[in-house]
C-alpha cells in the first residue's frame, strides 16, 4: 500500500550551512514526484532524510499521518534504487531480488512467487540464474528495480538511477520506470539533475536551488511557465535578452524595449523594475528577412538535427542566441553568413526582474 508523504518546514544543517532550508511539500499517494536541480542544491540530502539515512534537524516528515523523524530507516517500509545499482556481485539475480524478503523471514514458497513476479515486471525473468557480472548496465538496473519493489514498499525512492547508463539506455529505462510505477501505483520520489529525464517521467517536479524549492509544478507548466529566470535557464534552453521597461500595467501588460531595438507588449505576471530581462526558448523564435524595425542578425552556425534545425544567430548588438526551425516547416537549411531578422511570439516570452548576466549565471 502506497503512502502520502508530507514534508513540513524541513531543515538539514552542516555547521552553519543549510543543505535543506525549510522545505515544505506534499506528495500524493501513487504520484511520481521528482526532485530536480543542479549539484549541491539539496535534492539528494532531502531524499536521504525521507529514507532515514540523514537525520532531520528541524521540521517533520510524515508517511500518511505518521511522523517518521525518529523511525529507523529499516522500519520505514521503503524501497531504494541507487545510482550505482548496489547489487551483490556474489549472488545470482534471483538471490539479489530475494534478499529483502529473506530478511523479512518470509517462507520459501512466498519468496519464490514474489521474486518471479518482480522479475517478470521488469522483464528479466529469463536472467534469474545469472550473476551480475554477466549482465549489462541496463539489466543490472532492472535487478535493482525488482529488488526495490519486491518487498511491496509504501514508497519507492530513486537516487539518480540512470546516470551511469548511456544515452539510449537511459531513454529505454525511464520508460521502464514510468510503466512500472504506473502499474504498481506506488508513491515514487525520484532525484535527478537531468531536465529531460524529469520532464519525461514526472507527474510533478520540484526544481531546487540552494536547499529551497524554486518552483513546484507539472512538467508542462515548469517548461512553459517558469517561475523565475533560474528555472527558465535550468530547464531546457532559454535565450536571455536585456529589456528596458517602458510602461507596465497589471491589466494591459508591460511594454518593453528588447535589446535596445524591438518594442513588444508582454503579459505581466508580477511588477518588475526598470532593469529587466526576457526569456524566450529557441522554438518560440522565428527567422525572417531583415527589416528596420526588427531585431536583426547573422547566422553563425546551422546544425541539422533531424526534426529541426538549430541556428546560432549573432545579433547586431553582439549577443548570440539560439533559434530552432522545425524541418517540416521550412524548405531549406539557411547558411552561415545569411542575414536574418529574429521575430518573437509575445505569448511565449517571459519577463523577469534582473540582468542578462544574473539570469545566465
N, C-alpha and C positions, 0 to 999 in steps of 0.2 A: 504494500500500500504506500502510495506516494504522500509526501508531506508538503504543506505550505511552509515557506521559510520567511521569517520576519527578522530583519536586521535593523536594530534601533540604536542610533547615535553611537555606533561602534568606533572605538579608538584603539590603535596599536602603536605604542611608543618604543623607540630605541634611543634611550637617553632623552634628549630634548627633541629629537626628530620624530614626527608623527608620520609613520608609513601609511596608516589609515586614519583619516581625520574626520571623525563624526559622521560616518556613512549611515544612511537610513534608506532601506528599500524593502519592499515586499515582493516575494517571488511566489507565483501562483502554483498550485498543485498541477503537475503534469506539464509545466512550462519548460521550454529550453531557453535558458537565460544566460546571456554571455556578458562576461566582464572583459572589456576591450580597452587597450591603451598601450602606450609605449613602455619600454623597460623602466622599472623603478616607479611606476605610477601607483602601486599598491594592490594590484589585482590578484596576484598570487598570494600575497600576505593575507588578504581578505578570504580567499578560498581556503587557506590553511587554518584560519580561525574557525571557519564553518566546519572543517574536517576535525578540528580538535588538536591539530599539530602545533598551533600557536595559541598562546593564552590571549584573553581579551582584557585589556586594561580598563576600558570604560564601555558602557552600553550593554546591550543584550542581544543574543541571537536565540530565536525560538524555532523549533520544529512543531508545526501546528500550534498548540497553546503551551508547549513545554519549553521552558528556558533551559538551554543546554550548555551554558557557560562553563559549568563545573562537571559536566558529564565527560568521562574519558572517551578518547577517540574510538576505541573498540566497542563502546556501548552506544554509539550514535546511529547505528544501522545505515551506514553509508557505503557506497561502492566508489572506488577511486581508480582513475586511469591516469597514469603519469606520462610525462614526456618521454622517458627512456624505457617505457613498457614495464620494467621491473618484474619480468617473469623469471622463474627459477631455471637456470640453464641445465641442471642435472635431472629435471623432471620432464616427463612427456607432456604433450598438450593436455591430455586427459587429466593427468596428475596436477598440473598447474591450475586448471579450472576447478578441480575438486578440492583444492587446498582449503579454501574458506569454509566449505561445507563440512569437511572433516574436523576443522577447529570448532564447529558448532555441534559436533558429535551426532550428526545425522546418520541413519542407517545406510548400509552399503547400497541397497536397492534404490532408496530415495536419492542418494548421491549420484548413482549411475544415470537415473532418469533425468535429473535436473542438469547434469553436465551435458548429456546428449542433446537436450532441448536448447541449452545455451550455445553449444557448438553449431547446431543447425541454424539458430537465429543469426549468427554471424557468418554462416556459410563456409565453415571449415570442418564439418563433421568427418570428412574423409581423411583429415590430418590428425585424428585423435591420438595415434600412437607415435607420432613423430617427435623428435627432440627439437627444441628451439633453434639450434644451430642449422637445422635442415629447412628452416622457414625463411621467407622473405620478410622485409620490414613490415609490409602491409599485413602479412599473415600473422606476424608476432603481435601487431597492434590489435588484430581481431581476437587473438588469445587473451590479451589484456582486457578487452571489452567483455568477452564471455566470462572471464573470472570476476569482473566487477558486477555483472548483472545476475550471475547465477545464485547469489545469496539473497536475491529479491530485496534489494535495499530500498529504503524510503526516499533516498536522494542519491543521484549519481553525480560525482564531481570529476571534472576533466581538466587537467592542467597542461595546456599546450600539447595535446595528444598527437598532433600531426606534424609537428615542427621538424622531426627527424626524417620525414619521408620526402621523396622527390615530388615535383610539381604535379605530375599526372596521378600519382598515388594519393596525394593529398585530396585531389578532386574526387577520386573514387571513394576514399574513406570518409569524407564528410557526408557523402550520400548515404553510406552505410550507417553512420552515426545517426543521421536525421531519421532514416527509416526505422532504425532500431528504437530510437527514443519515442517515435510516434506509435509504434506497435505496442510498446510496453506502457506508454502513457506515464513515464516516470519523470519526476521533477529533476531537471538536469541543470547544473551550473557549470559553465564552460569558460575557461580562461584562454585568451589568445591575444596576440599582437597583430594578427593578420586580418586586415579590414575586410577583404573579400570573403574570407572564411566566415567571419562573423555575420556578414550580410547574407550569406548563403544558407546558414543553418538556423539562425536565431528566430525565436518569437519576439523577444525584446533584447535590447542591448543597452548596457550601462557603459558609457565612454568615460574613462577615468583619467585624471591627471593630478599629480601631487597629492595622492591619497584621498581625493574627492571625486564625486560624480559630476561631470560637466553636463551630460545630457542622458536622459533615460527615455527611450522611445523604441518603436518598431523599426526594423531595418530601412523601410522606405522613407519614414519620417526623418531618421538620422541622416540619410543621404540627401534627401531633397530639401529638408528644412533644418539645417544645422543651427544649434542654439547660439553658437559664437564662432569666432574665427578659428579657434583651436580645433573644434570639431570639423569645421569645413575643410581645414587643411589636413587633418589626420585621416579622415575618411575619404578614400579615393583621391582624385587630383582636382585641385582648385587653383584658379588664377586669382591673384590679389592685385587690385589696381587702386591707386590713390583716388579719393573722391573728395571734392570740396562741396560742402553743404551750402546750397543757395537759399533754400527755404524748407521748412518741414511743417506738416500739419497731420494730426492723427487720422483725420478723415481722408484727406487728399493725397497723403504720402509725402515723400521727400523729393525735391528737385536737387539733383547733384550734377556737378561737372566732373566727368571721369577722365583721369589722366590729362587734365587741363585742356580737353578738347571737346568731348562729347557730352551734351546735356541730355539727361534722362530723368523721368519721374518714376520713382521706385516705391513699392509697398513699404510701409514703415511699421516695423514690429515694436520698436521702442525708440524713444528720443536719442539722438546722437549729438555729439559736439561738432564744432566747426571742422575738425580734422577727423576724417572717416576713411574707411576702406570698403571696397566692394569685392565680393567673392562670386566667381562665376565658373562653372565647370566647362571643360573643353567642348562637350557635346551641346552646350547651351549657347555656343557662339556660331556665327555663320560668316562665311567669306564671300565678298563681292568685289565689284570694281571700285577702285579708289575714287573718292569724292571729297570736295572741300569741307563738307560738314560731317565727315565720318572720321573714325579712328583708323588711320592708315598705317601700313607697314609693309614689310618684305618677308617672303617665305625664306627661312634659313635652311630648313630641313623638312623633307616629306618622307614619312615612313608608312608603307602599306602594311596593314595588319589584318588583312582578310576582310572582316566585316566593316572596317572603317580605315580611313587614312588619318594619321596623326601629323599635324603640321606644327612646327615651331616657327612662330612669327615674331620678328623683331619690329616693334612699333617705332614710330617716328620719334617718340620720346626716349628711345634707347632701351626700354623694357622688353623682355621676351615673354611671350605667353604661348600656351598650347591651345590648338583648335582641332576638334575631331569632325570629319565629314564622313557620314555613312556611305559605303561604297555603292549601295543600291540607289542612292540619291544624287550621285554625281556621274558624269560621263567620262571624266578623266582625272588623273592624278596631277595636281599642279606641281610645277617645277620650282626648285630653289632659284631665288632671284626674282620671282614673279611679284609684282606689286599688287597688294590687295587692300580692301577695307575690311575691318573686323566689326561685325554687327551683333547687337545684343538682343536677347529676348527678356524684356524688363521683368516679367513674372518669375524668371528663373535666376534673377540676380539677388544677392543678399547684401544688405548694408549693415556694417558693424562699426562701432567706435574704435579708433586706433589708427595705426600706420601700417603701411605695407611691410616694413621691417619687422614690426611686432607680430603681425599675422603670419609671416613666413618663417618665424623663428621656430 
